[in-house]
Amino acid sequence: MSKRVLTLTSVTVVLLIIGSWLAASSAQPVVLRSKHSHPAITALPAIVAVTAEGKLYHDPTCAFIHGPLRIEPGKQAVRDGYTPCTRCLQRYRKGR
């Protein structure tokens, strides 16, 4: 291999490593509303029900919702730190 090809390859590898590191370090972790919560791991429901005081998001027909509910997209609920209800949305929980 010529010296120029070796130099270009080395520079490309270094740039890829730096780019990967920057991409990984810029991702902000989701802060869960409860330290005991399990994050979702599968495709989220399109709409979910949440409460201002709660830590879980529910199927809007869930019988275990306590308090006034608010309907919002599943992705927004996850961004807000809510996690799946252990009863109505168990299939969306990590490790289940």
Secondary structure, DSSP 4 states (H G I P E B T S, - for coil): --HHHHHHHHHHHHHHHHHHHHHHHHPPPP--SSTT---B-SPPPSEEEEESS-SEEB-TT-TT--S-EEEEEHHHHHHTT-EE-TTTTGGGBTT-
